[in-house]
Amino acid sequence: MNYQKYARNPVVDYPERKWPNKEIEKAPVWCSVDLRDGNQALIDPMIVEEKIEMFQYLIKLGFKEIEVGFPAASQIEFDFLRQLIERKLIPDDVYVQVLTQCREELIERTFEAIEGCKQAIVHIYNSTSTLQRDVVFHMDRPQIVEIAVNGTKWVKERAKNFPGKIILEYSPESFTGTELDFALEICTAVQKTWGATKENPIIINLPSTVEMTTPNVYADQIEWMNYHFEDRESIILSIHPHNDRGTGVASSELALLAGAERVEGTLFGNGERTGNVDVLNIAYNMFSQGIDPGLEIGHVNEIIEIYERCCKIPIHPRHPYAGKLVFTAFSGSHQDAINKGVQAMKERNSQTWQVPYLPIDPADIGREYEPIVRINSQSGKGGVAFIMDTYFGFKLPKAMHKEFANVIQEISEKQGEVSPEQIMNNFREQYLNRKEPLHFRRLRVEDLSAQADAGEFDTKVTVDYTLCGGEIKEFVAVGNGPIDAVQRGLKETFGLSIKVLDYEEHALQSGSNSQAAAYIHMLDGESGRVTYGVGVSSNITRASVRAIFSAVNRLGLLEGK
């Protein structure tokens, strides 16, 4: 790779920069360019009705400024704008924005397109970069300034007789490749020609037409311009970042720190080459920091549906906030942390969202918790436990997590992802339905504590069982509780050297008809092996006995008998 053929783009010598010490505190003015910059980048551009649908949806999302096209250069875009006006589809508080080059005939045609519009932003531009002045236009600085000033005069002449309100926007196109002193010169010339005031400001839009260097350099450029503008109150400082280096969002956020007040971009970053800046990404970032994004974006699935249908471009599964997999954790350690974080939130009744690996609550943007944890060969014990709890209500004891996760791991290594239903089916097979070789049938419990020769907590149990599908038998045993009595009965009847290490229980659901789940952690004294057994019943004692038999069967202590 011949890297030496590329020259570094110059940085800004600006040691007095202040933006690194600032924070974003409020949302900017948002301007959607989906119908212009976004649409021109589509393989299959939107037809008029699709554009109308997208326009109306952008209004629903809360955009007050929407660039609708380049009506002087395209009959389709001219007709689209005329439909918006004639069908009275533009709300009184929304500005449509129209783009045009600084050519008189195009500006004349642009005003024909907006006739009847109550308010509009006329966006003029010309390229100012060193490279384009040299290889495209073969013009010097004064000639480039003359283009911009003439374009401003032509808009100003027509705005005088226009019955609605006109705001002028000027872009030194290819700003990032323009010397800062020249960018300031041409913007100031446009500003003065227009006669901008605090009451009737001009929009100066400084685009990163091609992203040429790191975001901090763009921020330096924006802040330098911001502090060197004359009559700063007469200017609305706007940015229009692209994403050639994959840092459009970062460039925008740093530019906001540097003084930008307005952002032009598209939904999900659609646009030429690698795209425009993703407005939703910036807005959701603000939302995650407790800042009102100023857009109605709490229903991302609906936004995706309309975007994909109108633009015919699918959202990447890892797209920030919107991708199908962004609230999904395959990593076992991530799953475990998410599980613990959600539980901590519930236990503390916290009103502030703090869950590891989830910067926002998925429910806040119309997503659901169910898809958060998915199980594959990279998943760990925490993820499997989360599935069992969230989907099926089984709160597995911590020491049991690894035992059951190992069972699921074997399956995932063979087939890939394992669904929650398949996990539950294996749980039933491994624990709840483990009835061979010893099948628990019935239980009768008698409290002996009132008898003279009994201990304070003595309990007598009579257990009916079958061994390897044979006839029903029973054993009778006494202990200091049902679990102890059953354990002793199994030892006496079958000579088993077993010990219950731990016992846990919980209700599976609320209400008088709820079932209980019991977990027995059992040790085989001869082999030293340990395992869990699980039982479920509406009677907690019966659930506990079922868990004991489940554990004995999992240890295989009676196999072959």
Disulfide bonds with the S-S distance in Angstrom:
none
